[in-house]
Amino acid sequence: MNKNKQTIIAVIDGQGGGIGRSLVEKLRAEFPKGSGVRICALGTNASATNRMLREGADEGATGENAIIFNAARADIITGPLAIIAANSMLGELTPSMSCAITSSNATKVLIPLDGCNIKIATGEAFSIESSIERCVSIIKDAVNELTVSWI
């Protein structure tokens, strides 16, 4: 395998892009530029994409085709749970987007939120911040596993 392969993390968000912004900020702190990890900001709208780019994503794209195309390229996909629910985010997340995300071979690490009428049965209370921290920890482990498999 190619030791120089970059791990691509697609951060997908919509509406105001707040969850995506927080994820990019924490991922960039964990994986600085030049670390072999490429962070791709994918927004359902330009505002979400721009917010993630300002936080340090390496590249960004907006809209349905960008999300469909890049979901297939990603090694890891992260964002709010709503990215796998068709018509979520007040309709910003299209059925084609959710299908591309769920069909991707990428590892998906999602932040649970109640806004899309999907409830996660957990035994303990959690905050968005603690979920983001856990998400970054899971992604760090996944990146390490991917890196080992390329050697």
KEVO-457636 format. One line per 5 residues: number of its first residue (from 1); their letters; for each residue z, x, y of N, C-alpha, C, O, CB. Coordinates in steps of 0.02 Angstrom, whole numbers. Last residue first. Glycine has a CB too. Layout:
BEGIN
NUM> a> Z:X:Y:Z:X:Y:Z:X:Y:Z:X:Y:Z:X:Y  ...
***
This chain:
BEGIN
151> iwsvt> 270:24:35:274:97:23:247:113:-46:246:171:-65:346:123:30  274:-111:46:213:-78:68:212:-4:53:160:29:57:203:-88:141  401:-150:8:346:-167:-37:280:-134:-17:234:-130:-59:337:-242:-39  476:-108:118:485:-74:53:426:-88:7:403:-44:-28:550:-96:19  434:-203:211:421:-132:223:426:-93:157:385:-50:144:471:-104:275
146> lenva> 484:-322:157:412:-313:165:396:-239:172:348:-214:142:386:-352:225  623:-297:166:592:-308:101:517:-298:104:488:-268:58:607:-378:76  637:-288:306:654:-231:263:622:-237:194:596:-188:167:731:-224:256  601:-418:341:560:-361:364:574:-300:321:527:-265:301:574:-345:439  708:-488:282:639:-500:258:593:-443:279:550:-422:240:613:-567:286
141> dkiis> 817:-441:358:815:-428:285:744:-436:258:721:-397:216:863:-476:248  776:-493:482:786:-420:474:783:-402:400:751:-353:381:854:-398:504  780:-630:454:715:-598:469:721:-522:460:675:-491:433:692:-615:541  918:-647:441:874:-662:384:806:-627:393:779:-599:346:863:-739:376  956:-614:573:982:-576:516:938:-586:454:922:-538:419:1054:-597:500
136> vcrei> 892:-714:645:873:-645:656:897:-601:599:861:-555:578:902:-619:723  965:-826:595:892:-822:587:869:-749:594:830:-725:553:857:-867:639  1093:-799:643:1081:-800:570:1007:-792:555:987:-757:508:1108:-865:538  1067:-816:780:1093:-752:755:1080:-746:679:1058:-694:655:1168:-745:769  1028:-950:780:980:-899:801:1002:-831:776:961:-792:752:973:-898:879
131> sseis> 1148:-1009:740:1088:-1018:699:1036:-965:716:1003:-939:672:1059:-1088:708  1229:-978:848:1245:-948:782:1186:-955:734:1175:-912:692:1308:-982:752  1161:-1054:947:1167:-982:953:1183:-949:886:1153:-898:869:1222:-964:1004  1178:-1184:901:1110:-1156:905:1114:-1081:908:1075:-1046:875:1072:-1184:967  1315:-1192:785:1287:-1196:852:1216:-1169:850:1197:-1134:803:1332:-1158:904
126> faegt> 1380:-1291:652:1345:-1232:676:1320:-1245:747:1306:-1302:766:1286:-1214:629  1499:-1340:528:1467:-1350:593:1432:-1285:614:1454:-1230:595:1519:-1373:647  1464:-1346:353:1501:-1322:410:1462:-1335:474:1401:-1339:474:1517:-1248:402  1383:-1387:252:1454:-1398:244:1496:-1377:303:1556:-1388:305:1478:-1362:184  1233:-1477:289:1271:-1416:284:1345:-1432:280:1367:-1485:302:1257:-1369:345
121> aikin> 1093:-1550:277:1159:-1563:249:1195:-1497:239:1188:-1465:187:1155:-1602:183  998:-1580:414:1012:-1529:364:1084:-1540:341:1130:-1539:381:1000:-1456:392  887:-1706:461:957:-1684:458:964:-1634:401:939:-1646:346:1005:-1744:449  765:-1744:571:776:-1713:506:847:-1685:508:864:-1646:551:723:-1656:491  730:-1788:698:754:-1837:648:755:-1809:577:748:-1847:529:710:-1898:650
116> cgdlp> 711:-1687:785:651:-1713:751:669:-1761:695:629:-1774:650:611:-1655:722  835:-1646:839:787:-1680:881:726:-1709:846:693:-1753:874:763:-1634:932  927:-1568:773:924:-1639:756:868:-1677:792:857:-1735:777:990:-1671:771  881:-1411:704:896:-1452:763:888:-1525:743:847:-1541:700:850:-1434:824  887:-1254:629:897:-1325:621:917:-1359:687:964:-1338:720:949:-1339:568
111> ilvkt> 761:-1137:634:823:-1155:667:832:-1231:660:789:-1269:683:823:-1133:743  689:-1051:493:689:-1103:544:759:-1118:571:809:-1112:536:659:-1167:516  579:-948:426:651:-947:442:658:-992:503:637:-975:558:678:-873:456  463:-924:300:482:-965:358:557:-965:366:595:-979:319:456:-1038:349  348:-802:253:417:-825:247:434:-865:309:419:-842:365:467:-765:237
106> ansst> 176:-850:232:230:-817:269:298:-845:249:305:-903:231:220:-824:344  75:-923:182:113:-883:134:172:-847:167:213:-816:133:68:-832:100  59:-1087:251:55:-1014:258:97:-980:204:149:-1006:184:79:-993:328  87:-1220:245:42:-1193:195:37:-1117:197:13:-1086:149:-27:-1222:204  166:-1244:356:196:-1252:290:153:-1223:235:178:-1203:183:210:-1325:276
101> iacsm> 69:-1216:457:132:-1179:453:162:-1183:383:181:-1133:354:182:-1205:505  -32:-1308:431:-47:-1237:430:16:-1195:423:16:-1144:388:-85:-1217:494  41:-1428:449:9:-1413:384:-5:-1338:379:8:-1308:327:-56:-1454:376  74:-1421:584:128:-1421:533:100:-1404:464:133:-1370:425:164:-1489:532  -57:-1426:639:-13:-1368:650:41:-1365:596:51:-1313:566:20:-1372:720
96> sptle> -101:-1552:598:-138:-1491:577:-96:-1428:585:-99:-1383:544:-203:-1484:616  -11:-1638:664:-11:-1634:591:-48:-1571:565:-26:-1541:516:-44:-1696:561  53:-1550:811:6:-1594:776:13:-1588:700:40:-1539:675:-66:-1578:797  172:-1554:922:159:-1520:859:116:-1566:816:140:-1615:789:226:-1501:822  187:-1643:1027:154:-1579:1040:134:-1543:976:85:-1506:975:200:-1534:1080
91> glmsn> 259:-1759:1004:189:-1759:988:153:-1694:1000:93:-1688:985:156:-1812:1027  390:-1724:1034:357:-1777:1073:281:-1777:1064:244:-1794:1110:375:-1769:1147  414:-1638:927:413:-1612:996:375:-1660:1041:334:-1639:1082:381:-1542:999  307:-1694:792:371:-1681:824:360:-1653:894:303:-1646:917:413:-1631:781  192:-1715:718:203:-1757:778:272:-1747:809:292:-1788:850:195:-1828:759
86> aaiia> 258:-1649:569:200:-1675:606:223:-1722:661:267:-1764:651:151:-1710:558  367:-1520:555:365:-1593:556:308:-1617:600:307:-1607:661:433:-1622:583  385:-1388:569:357:-1410:505:352:-1486:500:335:-1513:448:399:-1383:446  443:-1370:690:375:-1344:682:345:-1363:615:285:-1354:604:375:-1269:690  576:-1414:689:524:-1462:708:453:-1436:696:407:-1476:693:532:-1481:780
81> lpgti> 658:-1304:674:639:-1342:615:581:-1390:629:541:-1403:584:699:-1382:589  601:-1176:788:642:-1234:771:615:-1270:710:555:-1266:695:646:-1282:831  553:-1018:713:554:-1067:767:600:-1124:749:635:-1120:698:483:-1092:783  446:-905:623:510:-931:644:503:-977:704:453:-976:740:557:-873:661  366:-826:491:360:-877:543:430:-902:559:468:-918:514:313:-936:521
76> idara> 300:-673:435:360:-714:444:346:-763:501:317:-744:552:424:-670:461  171:-632:432:213:-615:375:276:-658:375:302:-677:322:232:-539:375  24:-718:488:93:-697:496:125:-679:429:108:-706:376:134:-752:529  -101:-773:472:-96:-700:479:-24:-674:476:-13:-616:461:-126:-679:544  -85:-909:471:-114:-878:412:-107:-802:413:-107:-770:360:-187:-898:405
71> anfii> -41:-932:599:5:-947:544:-20:-913:480:20:-891:439:12:-1023:533  -154:-907:679:-103:-855:672:-52:-869:618:-20:-822:594:-68:-847:737  -230:-1028:665:-259:-962:650:-205:-911:635:-209:-875:586:-303:-939:708  -137:-1127:709:-168:-1130:642:-194:-1061:621:-181:-1039:565:-226:-1182:642  -110:-1083:840:-56:-1087:790:-84:-1088:720:-59:-1055:675:-13:-1150:803
66> anegt> -236:-1090:899:-200:-1026:898:-145:-1027:845:-134:-978:810:-169:-1012:968  -267:-1226:886:-307:-1176:850:-270:-1110:845:-273:-1076:793:-374:-1167:883  -163:-1285:971:-172:-1300:899:-209:-1245:862:-185:-1221:811:-208:-1366:891  -82:-1171:1089:-120:-1228:1065:-131:-1230:990:-111:-1186:952:-185:-1229:1098  -89:-1001:1140:-66:-1069:1151:-112:-1119:1118:-173:-1111:1118:-60:-1084:1225
61> ageda> -19:-838:1115:-75:-884:1116:-47:-955:1117:10:-967:1097:-123:-873:1054  27:-666:1139:41:-738:1138:-23:-778:1141:-75:-755:1167:86:-756:1196  113:-514:1098:52:-552:1112:70:-626:1110:122:-645:1084:-5:-535:1062  241:-464:1094:185:-418:1100:121:-453:1120:79:-424:1154:175:-381:1035  377:-531:1189:329:-537:1134:270:-491:1146:251:-479:1204:304:-611:1125
56> gerlm> 469:-528:1296:451:-466:1261:405:-472:1201:396:-423:1165:511:-433:1241  494:-632:1379:552:-605:1343:534:-544:1301:578:-511:1274:582:-659:1298  370:-672:1421:415:-640:1470:476:-607:1437:505:-561:1464:438:-692:1522  327:-736:1304:296:-673:1324:340:-636:1374:346:-574:1370:226:-686:1355  404:-852:1307:415:-804:1253:384:-736:1270:413:-684:1254:384:-830:1188
51> rntas> 352:-913:1422:423:-898:1419:438:-846:1364:479:-801:1374:463:-962:1406  219:-931:1384:235:-885:1438:309:-865:1438:326:-808:1452:218:-916:1505  233:-1030:1282:204:-964:1267:225:-913:1320:247:-858:1304:128:-968:1263  287:-1137:1356:325:-1108:1300:299:-1038:1284:339:-992:1274:320:-1153:1237  179:-1159:1446:246:-1144:1470:288:-1110:1416:322:-1060:1429:280:-1208:1495
46> antgl> 70:-1195:1366:69:-1131:1401:138:-1111:1426:155:-1051:1428:21:-1133:1460  118:-1264:1205:95:-1271:1275:103:-1203:1309:138:-1159:1285:136:-1326:1313  153:-1222:1085:113:-1283:1085:88:-1297:1155:42:-1338:1165:154:-1343:1059  140:-1044:1067:167:-1103:1099:122:-1163:1090:61:-1157:1088:178:-1091:1172  184:-901:993:136:-956:985:168:-1019:1013:216:-1046:985:116:-965:911
41> acirv> 198:-731:1002:224:-794:1031:169:-847:1027:115:-839:1055:246:-783:1104  226:-610:889:172:-651:915:202:-718:938:227:-756:897:116:-662:861  280:-449:871:304:-517:885:248:-555:920:225:-536:974:369:-517:928  273:-329:749:234:-359:804:258:-431:811:255:-470:763:157:-355:791  351:-184:699:355:-258:698:319:-283:760:334:-263:816:429:-283:696
36> gsgkp> 354:-52:716:314:-76:661:316:-151:653:287:-179:606:337:-44:597  418:-11:829:458:-11:767:417:-33:706:443:-33:650:517:-57:775  354:-23:949:344:39:912:381:42:846:376:92:810:364:97:954  482:-113:1029:411:-96:1027:403:-28:993:441:18:1007:379:-96:1098  624:-148:921:593:-127:984:518:-114:975:494:-104:919:627:-64:1011
31> fearl> 703:-261:844:641:-226:827:605:-206:892:561:-241:915:595:-270:783  816:-312:907:822:-287:839:762:-243:819:770:-194:783:827:-346:789  764:-353:1028:821:-307:1028:829:-274:959:847:-216:955:886:-345:1048  667:-441:982:645:-381:1018:702:-330:1020:690:-270:1015:622:-398:1090  749:-542:930:706:-504:885:683:-439:918:680:-387:886:644:-545:865
26> kevls> 808:-589:1047:850:-559:996:809:-518:946:831:-465:923:890:-613:958  694:-637:1118:742:-591:1149:782:-554:1095:788:-493:1098:790:-629:1196  637:-727:1026:600:-666:1046:648:-615:1075:643:-555:1060:545:-684:1096  740:-825:1022:721:-788:962:685:-723:980:700:-671:952:676:-832:918  740:-870:1155:800:-839:1127:784:-798:1065:810:-743:1056:852:-892:1111
21> rgigg> 609:-923:1161:629:-871:1207:690:-833:1179:691:-772:1180:645:-900:1276  617:-1025:1063:572:-968:1054:590:-910:1098:588:-852:1076:501:-989:1069  708:-1110:1129:726:-1081:1064:682:-1019:1052:708:-967:1031:717:-1133:1007  632:-1141:1248:698:-1109:1250:719:-1076:1185:746:-1021:1186:749:-1159:1270  511:-1207:1272:510:-1141:1242:577:-1105:1239:578:-1044:1230:463:-1099:1278
16> gqgdi> 495:-1337:1316:515:-1286:1365:516:-1216:1337:521:-1168:1376:582:-1302:1391  375:-1378:1199:413:-1406:1255:431:-1351:1304:386:-1319:1331:477:-1443:1230  382:-1255:1068:347:-1300:1113:394:-1324:1167:446:-1293:1179:319:-1361:1075  352:-1113:960:395:-1161:996:352:-1203:1042:293:-1189:1054:450:-1124:1037  357:-981:846:322:-1042:867:372:-1088:901:426:-1101:875:289:-1078:807
11> vaiit> 327:-819:816:379:-862:843:343:-922:874:304:-915:921:424:-824:897  280:-722:686:255:-774:731:314:-817:751:348:-847:709:199:-817:697  279:-557:653:325:-613:658:297:-662:709:290:-645:767:398:-590:678  204:-442:552:190:-490:606:240:-548:600:242:-583:550:117:-516:603  223:-274:524:247:-340:505:236:-386:565:256:-370:621:323:-338:485
6> qknkn> 88:-160:506:138:-191:548:159:-258:518:118:-294:491:112:-200:619  61:-25:398:51:-96:411:107:-122:455:166:-107:444:47:-136:346  75:105:358:69:92:430:59:19:447:49:2:506:11:132:458  71:114:222:136:124:254:134:106:328:186:93:358:158:196:246  -18:13:118:-23:48:182:45:53:215:75:2:234:-72:12:228
1> m> 0:41:-59:0:0:0:0:44:63:16:103:60:61:-47:0
***
